[in-house]
Structure formats: C-alpha cells, structure tokens
C-alpha cells in the first residue's frame, strides 16, 4: 500500500471564507498555493498547527489577509494551516 502524497489543509484567501482543501505535499505545491517562497510560523505554540505563508507577502505587496493578535501582525496573501 502506497502512502498518499497529499495533505489536508485549511485554505485562507484574502476576502473569502476559510475552506478545507487537499494539496500535494510538495514544496512546489505549497509555493503555488501561497504564490511564492514559503515561510512557516507557529503562532499558537501549544497547538499542533503550522501557518504556511508567502515569505515576501508584505514586500511584494500582497493583499492583506488576516490579523493575528498572537503575533501582533497581519498576514498578507493566501496562506494555509496544517498540522505539524
């Protein structure tokens, strides 16, 4: 039995409701979702959740997406949440 190379994520796009999605578990697929180089942060250290975003979202600039009080900052562009 082969292991699936997909992962389930919560996709968060600017100006839209969050939604469940399935993406390939590859660097290229993750970069395609966020529109560039990725960065991974853990704004909720006690939770088993990573936030994957565009590393240059503020610089490009991408559209503001969501404010995160946990990091006292705003995430720009599409990002997704996944388990570690």
DADA-V998904 format. One line per field, one symbol per residue. ss: DSSP state (a for helix, b for strand, c for the rest). phi: phi as a letter, one per 30 degrees, with the letter a starting at -180 (. if undefined). psi: psi as a letter, one per 30 degrees, with the letter a starting at -180 (. if undefined). A space follows every 50 residues. Layout:
ss: ???
phi: ???
psi: ???
//
This chain:
ss: cccccbbbbbbbccccccbbbbbbccaaaaaaaacccbbbbcccccccbb bbbbccaaaacccbbbbbccccbbbbccbbbbbc
phi: .cddcbbcbccbceibddadbbbddbedddddddildcbbbbdbedccbc ccbddceddecddecbdbddchacccidbbcbdd
psi: kkkkhlkkljkjkkgllllklklkileeeeeeefhaklkklififflhkk jklkfgeeeeklkkdkkjfeghlkkklkllkll.
//
